[in-house]
Amino acid sequence: MATVQLGIIMNGVTGRMGTNQHLIRSIVAIRKQGGVALPNGDVVMPDPILVGRSESKLRALAEAHGISRWSTNLDECLNDDYNQIYFDSQTTQLRAESLKKAIAKGKHIYTEKPIAESFEESVELAKLAKEAGVKNGVVQDKLFLPGLIKLKRLIDSGFFGRILSVRLEFGYWVFEGDWQPGQRPSWNYRKEDGGGIIVDMFAHWRYVLDNLFGDVKSVSCLGVTHIPERIDEQGKPYACTADDAAYATFLLEGDIVVQANSSWAVRVDRDELVNIQVDGTLGSAVAGLRECKTQHRVNTPKPVWNPDIPNPFQFREQWEPVPDNQVFDNGFKVQWELFLKHVAADAPFQWDLLEGAKGTQLAELAIRSWKERRWIDIPELSL
């Protein structure tokens, strides 16, 4: 058994998501567990170099997690042949240029999404990676959540019969920043800085819907800026120019209808921050980030509309939980392990840059639907 060291450039990991999910809970966790076992018995060990603009932040982050390499010079890192993978979790505005540099240097690509600010540039990245012959992948973390894994298990078992519809509710109240600090960075609410909930979340909804229920064929969307002014990190008010809520309907293959509400201006009355209800001819299910519950046709109650009497049903008590039946690891870490196997041992990995381009495509067409007040068909995408 041999240990294969794999140099990874991690750009932008001083941000919240990059630090917590990609560095600490993925790469550092993989190193602590002794690497990732390959089919031939070898072990691949990720060796990260942290890259960013702040020397003090990089040094502190590296020291805190036992990482010896960090740099403020991306070009220097890309010129080092030891570094085989380039990972990007910068803001969207900075991502495409860095990805192009990495592809030109022959690095394998793994990146957060959206992969670029525009659909056109997203497709260009996918083409460049294909022409360069580099392996590439996009983070599709929600597919690896326990709740969605359980939901996929139900779909694959035929539990639903014919799926009729999906209702997706996502969001929470993000404080405006006056009497309580906001939980999200201010750039999220400025269109000129790449903000907006459609750009942010529709990349997720695309891969969730495509992989669980069927390809998205058309979209109708209404975007809204509910909160017109917020307070930034320096305590100064700023105008919100990006959408903070989106109300969409998608039509999938097989005529499955999806209603999806996404909002940073909604107070939560559900079990989790995301709630996906699937209704089929044989049964229904409700999935969140971690839990999933079902109601089969034989256990479905028979309510009758009668507003003149108190409701006799305890509807939420009439659902059965889907058991775990397995140990669920961190979803970001699981996908990192799959990508490392893809690079080191050519194991299959289906979530490439073209899949990332599909997310950008859906976001652009949803915004177009909003502006033109009409349904938009989604063309098939291939290279």
C-alpha positions as CSV (number, residue, x, y, z in Angstrom):
1,M,0.0,0.0,0.0
2,A,1.4,3.4,-1.0
3,T,0.3,6.9,0.0
4,V,-0.2,9.3,-2.9
5,Q,0.3,13.0,-2.0
6,L,-2.0,15.3,-3.9
7,G,-1.3,19.0,-3.9
8,I,-4.5,21.1,-3.8
9,I,-4.6,24.8,-4.3
10,M,-7.5,26.1,-2.1
11,N,-8.4,29.6,-3.1
12,G,-10.8,31.7,-1.1
13,V,-11.1,29.4,2.0
14,T,-10.9,32.2,4.5
15,G,-14.6,32.8,3.9
16,R,-17.2,31.1,6.1
17,M,-18.2,28.3,3.7
18,G,-14.6,27.7,2.5
19,T,-13.3,27.5,6.0
20,N,-16.0,25.4,7.7
21,Q,-17.2,23.1,5.0
22,H,-14.3,22.7,2.5
23,L,-11.3,23.1,4.7
24,I,-12.2,22.0,8.3
25,R,-15.0,19.5,7.7
26,S,-13.6,18.1,4.4
27,I,-9.9,18.4,3.7
28,V,-8.7,18.6,7.3
29,A,-11.1,15.8,8.3
30,I,-9.9,13.6,5.4
31,R,-6.2,14.2,6.5
32,K,-7.1,13.3,10.1
33,Q,-8.8,10.0,9.0
34,G,-5.6,9.0,7.1
35,G,-6.6,10.0,3.6
36,V,-9.0,8.3,1.1
37,A,-8.6,4.6,0.1
38,L,-8.3,3.9,-3.6
39,P,-9.6,0.7,-5.3
40,N,-6.0,-0.7,-5.7
41,G,-5.3,-0.4,-1.9
42,D,-3.3,2.9,-2.1
43,V,-4.3,5.9,-0.2
44,V,-4.6,9.5,-1.5
45,M,-3.6,12.2,0.9
46,P,-4.7,15.8,0.1
47,D,-1.9,18.3,0.7
48,P,-3.6,21.8,0.6
49,I,-2.0,25.2,0.0
50,L,-4.3,27.9,1.2
51,V,-4.5,30.9,-1.1
52,G,-6.0,34.3,-0.6
53,R,-5.4,38.0,-0.3
54,S,-4.9,38.4,3.5
55,E,-1.5,37.1,4.7
56,S,-2.6,37.3,8.4
57,K,-5.8,35.3,7.8
58,L,-4.1,32.6,5.8
59,R,-1.3,32.2,8.4
60,A,-3.7,32.0,11.3
61,L,-6.0,29.5,9.4
62,A,-3.1,27.3,8.4
63,E,-1.6,27.3,11.9
64,A,-4.9,26.5,13.5
65,H,-5.3,23.3,11.4
66,G,-1.8,22.0,11.1
67,I,-1.3,23.1,7.4
68,S,2.2,24.0,6.4
69,R,1.5,25.7,3.1
70,W,-0.2,29.0,2.3
71,S,0.4,31.8,-0.2
72,T,-0.9,35.2,-1.5
73,N,0.5,34.5,-4.9
74,L,-1.9,32.4,-7.0
75,D,0.2,32.4,-10.1
76,E,3.1,31.0,-8.2
77,C,1.0,28.2,-6.9
78,L,-0.4,27.4,-10.4
79,N,3.2,27.2,-11.8
80,D,4.1,24.5,-9.2
81,D,3.6,21.1,-10.8
82,Y,3.2,19.5,-7.4
83,N,-0.2,21.2,-7.1
84,Q,-2.5,19.0,-9.3
85,I,-6.0,20.3,-8.2
86,Y,-7.3,23.9,-8.2
87,F,-10.3,24.5,-5.9
88,D,-12.2,27.8,-5.9
89,S,-14.6,29.2,-3.2
90,Q,-14.1,32.9,-3.9
91,T,-16.9,35.2,-4.7
92,T,-18.6,34.6,-8.0
93,Q,-17.2,37.7,-9.6
94,L,-13.6,36.5,-9.1
95,R,-14.1,32.8,-9.9
96,A,-14.2,32.5,-13.7
97,E,-10.9,34.3,-14.3
98,S,-9.1,32.1,-11.8
99,L,-10.6,28.9,-13.2
100,K,-9.4,29.9,-16.7
101,K,-5.9,30.4,-15.3
102,A,-5.9,27.0,-13.6
103,I,-7.2,25.2,-16.7
104,A,-4.5,26.8,-18.8
105,K,-1.9,25.5,-16.4
106,G,-3.4,21.9,-16.7
107,K,-4.8,21.8,-13.2
108,H,-7.8,19.6,-12.4
109,I,-10.7,21.8,-11.4
110,Y,-13.1,21.5,-8.4
111,T,-15.2,24.6,-7.7
112,E,-18.1,26.1,-5.8
113,K,-21.0,27.5,-7.8
114,P,-22.1,29.5,-9.6
115,I,-19.1,28.8,-11.7
116,A,-19.3,32.1,-13.5
117,E,-21.5,35.2,-13.6
118,S,-23.0,34.4,-16.9
119,F,-24.3,31.3,-18.7
120,E,-22.1,32.1,-21.7
121,E,-18.9,32.2,-19.6
122,S,-20.0,29.0,-17.7
123,V,-20.2,27.1,-21.0
124,E,-16.9,28.5,-22.0
125,L,-15.3,27.1,-18.9
126,A,-16.7,23.7,-19.5
127,K,-15.4,23.8,-23.1
128,L,-11.9,24.9,-22.0
129,A,-11.7,22.1,-19.4
130,K,-12.8,19.5,-22.0
131,E,-10.3,20.8,-24.6
132,A,-7.5,20.8,-22.0
133,G,-8.3,17.3,-20.9
134,V,-8.5,18.2,-17.2
135,K,-10.8,16.5,-14.8
136,N,-13.4,18.9,-13.4
137,G,-16.2,19.0,-10.9
138,V,-18.7,21.3,-9.2
139,V,-19.9,21.2,-5.6
140,Q,-23.4,19.7,-5.5
141,D,-23.6,19.4,-1.8
142,K,-27.3,19.1,-1.2
143,L,-27.4,15.7,-3.1
144,F,-25.4,14.3,-0.2
145,L,-27.6,15.6,2.7
146,P,-29.2,12.8,4.8
147,G,-32.7,14.1,4.1
148,L,-32.2,14.0,0.3
149,I,-30.4,10.7,0.4
150,K,-33.5,9.2,2.1
151,L,-35.7,10.9,-0.4
152,K,-33.7,9.4,-3.3
153,R,-34.0,6.0,-1.6
154,L,-37.8,6.4,-1.7
155,I,-37.8,7.4,-5.4
156,D,-35.5,4.5,-6.4
157,S,-37.8,2.0,-4.6
158,G,-40.9,3.1,-6.5
159,F,-42.5,4.3,-3.2
160,F,-44.3,7.3,-4.9
161,G,-45.7,5.5,-7.9
162,R,-46.1,8.3,-10.5
163,I,-44.7,11.5,-9.1
164,L,-47.2,14.3,-9.6
165,S,-45.7,17.4,-7.9
166,V,-43.0,18.8,-5.7
167,R,-43.2,21.7,-3.4
168,L,-40.0,23.3,-2.2
169,E,-39.8,25.9,0.6
170,F,-36.4,27.4,1.5
171,G,-35.3,30.4,3.5
172,Y,-35.3,32.3,6.8
173,W,-35.3,35.8,8.1
174,V,-31.9,37.6,7.4
175,F,-31.7,40.5,9.8
176,E,-31.4,43.9,8.2
177,G,-28.4,44.8,10.2
178,D,-29.8,47.7,12.3
179,W,-30.9,46.3,15.6
180,Q,-29.3,42.8,15.0
181,P,-26.4,42.0,12.7
182,G,-27.3,40.2,9.4
183,Q,-26.4,36.6,9.1
184,R,-25.3,37.0,5.4
185,P,-22.7,39.3,3.9
186,S,-23.9,42.6,2.4
187,W,-22.8,41.7,-1.1
188,N,-25.5,39.1,-1.3
189,Y,-28.0,42.0,-1.6
190,R,-26.2,44.0,-4.3
191,K,-26.7,43.0,-7.9
192,E,-23.6,44.8,-9.0
193,D,-21.5,42.6,-6.6
194,G,-23.0,39.3,-7.9
195,G,-25.8,39.1,-5.3
196,G,-29.3,37.9,-5.5
197,I,-31.2,34.8,-4.3
198,I,-32.0,33.6,-7.8
199,V,-28.3,33.5,-8.8
200,D,-27.4,31.9,-5.4
201,M,-30.1,29.3,-5.0
202,F,-31.3,28.3,-8.5
203,A,-27.9,26.6,-9.2
204,H,-28.8,24.3,-6.2
205,W,-32.4,23.8,-7.3
206,R,-31.2,22.8,-10.8
207,Y,-29.1,19.9,-9.7
208,V,-31.5,18.8,-7.0
209,L,-34.4,18.6,-9.5
210,D,-32.4,17.1,-12.3
211,N,-30.8,14.4,-10.2
212,L,-33.9,13.4,-8.1
213,F,-37.0,14.0,-10.3
214,G,-36.1,14.7,-13.9
215,D,-34.6,17.4,-16.1
216,V,-36.1,20.9,-15.8
217,K,-37.9,21.8,-19.1
218,S,-39.3,25.2,-18.4
219,V,-39.5,27.9,-15.7
220,S,-41.8,30.8,-14.6
221,C,-40.3,33.0,-12.0
222,L,-41.1,36.2,-10.0
223,G,-38.2,37.9,-8.2
224,V,-38.7,40.5,-5.5
225,T,-36.6,42.8,-3.4
226,H,-38.7,42.8,-0.2
227,I,-36.2,44.7,2.0
228,P,-35.0,47.8,0.1
229,E,-32.3,48.9,2.5
230,R,-29.9,47.1,4.8
231,I,-26.9,47.9,7.0
232,D,-23.5,46.7,5.9
233,E,-20.5,45.3,7.9
234,Q,-19.3,48.9,8.7
235,G,-22.7,49.9,10.1
236,K,-23.6,52.0,7.0
237,P,-26.9,51.8,5.2
238,Y,-26.9,50.7,1.6
239,A,-29.6,50.2,-1.1
240,C,-30.5,46.6,-1.9
241,T,-30.3,46.2,-5.7
242,A,-30.6,42.4,-5.8
243,D,-33.6,40.1,-5.3
244,D,-34.0,38.6,-1.8
245,A,-36.9,36.3,-2.7
246,A,-38.0,34.3,-5.7
247,Y,-41.3,32.5,-6.4
248,A,-40.9,30.0,-9.2
249,T,-42.7,27.2,-10.9
250,F,-40.8,24.6,-12.9
251,L,-42.1,21.9,-15.3
252,L,-40.0,18.8,-15.4
253,E,-39.8,15.9,-17.8
254,G,-42.8,13.6,-17.2
255,D,-44.9,16.7,-16.5
256,I,-43.9,16.9,-12.9
257,V,-44.9,20.3,-11.5
258,V,-42.5,22.0,-9.0
259,Q,-43.4,25.0,-7.0
260,A,-40.3,26.6,-5.3
261,N,-40.2,29.5,-2.9
262,S,-36.8,30.9,-1.9
263,S,-36.6,33.8,0.5
264,W,-34.3,35.6,2.9
265,A,-37.3,37.6,4.1
266,V,-39.5,34.8,5.6
267,R,-40.0,33.5,9.1
268,V,-39.7,29.8,9.5
269,D,-42.7,27.6,10.4
270,R,-41.4,24.2,9.3
271,D,-39.1,21.6,10.8
272,E,-36.0,22.7,8.8
273,L,-34.7,25.6,6.7
274,V,-35.5,23.7,3.5
275,N,-38.6,21.6,3.1
276,I,-39.3,19.4,0.0
277,Q,-42.7,17.7,-0.3
278,V,-43.2,15.1,-3.0
279,D,-46.7,13.9,-3.8
280,G,-47.2,10.7,-5.9
281,T,-50.1,8.4,-6.8
282,L,-49.0,5.8,-4.2
283,G,-47.5,8.0,-1.4
284,S,-46.0,11.3,-0.3
285,A,-42.9,12.3,1.5
286,V,-41.5,15.5,3.2
287,A,-37.7,15.8,3.3
288,G,-35.5,18.4,5.0
289,L,-31.7,18.7,5.4
290,R,-31.5,15.6,7.7
291,E,-34.9,14.1,8.2
292,C,-37.5,12.6,5.8
293,K,-41.0,11.3,6.6
294,T,-43.6,9.5,4.5
295,Q,-47.3,8.9,4.2
296,H,-48.4,5.9,2.1
297,R,-51.8,5.8,0.3
298,V,-53.1,3.2,2.9
299,N,-52.2,5.6,5.8
300,T,-53.6,8.7,4.2
301,P,-56.4,10.4,6.3
302,K,-59.7,11.4,4.7
303,P,-60.3,15.0,5.7
304,V,-63.5,16.8,4.7
305,W,-63.7,20.6,4.4
306,N,-65.8,21.9,7.3
307,P,-64.8,25.3,8.7
308,D,-67.7,25.1,11.2
309,I,-66.0,22.6,13.6
310,P,-62.5,22.4,15.1
311,N,-60.1,20.5,13.0
312,P,-60.3,16.8,14.1
313,F,-57.0,15.8,12.5
314,Q,-53.4,16.0,13.8
315,F,-51.9,16.0,10.3
316,R,-48.3,16.2,11.3
317,E,-48.6,13.2,13.6
318,Q,-49.8,11.0,10.6
319,W,-46.4,10.8,9.0
320,E,-43.8,8.0,9.5
321,P,-40.1,8.8,9.7
322,V,-37.7,7.2,7.2
323,P,-35.0,5.5,9.3
324,D,-31.3,6.4,8.8
325,N,-30.1,2.8,8.0
326,Q,-26.6,4.2,7.5
327,V,-24.0,6.6,8.9
328,F,-24.2,9.9,7.2
329,D,-20.9,11.8,6.8
330,N,-20.6,15.5,6.0
331,G,-22.0,16.0,2.5
332,F,-19.1,18.3,1.3
333,K,-16.6,15.8,2.6
334,V,-18.3,12.9,0.8
335,Q,-18.1,14.7,-2.5
336,W,-14.5,15.8,-2.0
337,E,-13.6,12.1,-1.4
338,L,-15.3,11.2,-4.7
339,F,-13.5,13.9,-6.6
340,L,-10.1,12.8,-5.1
341,K,-10.8,9.3,-6.3
342,H,-11.8,10.6,-9.7
343,V,-8.4,12.4,-10.0
344,A,-6.2,9.8,-8.4
345,A,-7.9,6.6,-9.8
346,D,-10.2,7.7,-12.6
347,A,-13.3,6.8,-10.6
348,P,-16.6,8.0,-12.0
349,F,-17.6,11.6,-11.2
350,Q,-20.7,12.9,-12.9
351,W,-21.0,16.5,-11.6
352,D,-18.7,18.4,-14.0
353,L,-18.5,22.0,-15.1
354,L,-21.2,21.4,-17.6
355,E,-23.6,20.5,-14.8
356,G,-22.5,23.8,-13.1
357,A,-23.3,25.6,-16.4
358,K,-26.9,24.2,-16.2
359,G,-27.3,25.9,-12.8
360,T,-26.2,29.3,-14.3
361,Q,-28.5,28.7,-17.3
362,L,-31.5,28.1,-15.0
363,A,-30.8,31.3,-13.0
364,E,-30.4,33.4,-16.1
365,L,-33.6,32.1,-17.7
366,A,-35.5,32.5,-14.4
367,I,-34.4,36.2,-14.3
368,R,-35.5,36.6,-17.9
369,S,-38.9,35.0,-17.1
370,W,-39.3,37.5,-14.3
371,K,-38.4,40.5,-16.5
372,E,-40.6,39.4,-19.4
373,R,-43.4,38.1,-17.2
374,R,-43.7,34.7,-19.1
375,W,-42.7,31.0,-19.2
376,I,-39.3,30.3,-20.6
377,D,-38.3,26.9,-22.1
378,I,-34.9,25.6,-21.2
379,P,-32.8,24.3,-24.1
380,E,-30.9,21.1,-23.7
381,L,-27.2,21.7,-23.0
382,S,-24.3,19.7,-24.4
383,L,-20.7,20.4,-25.5
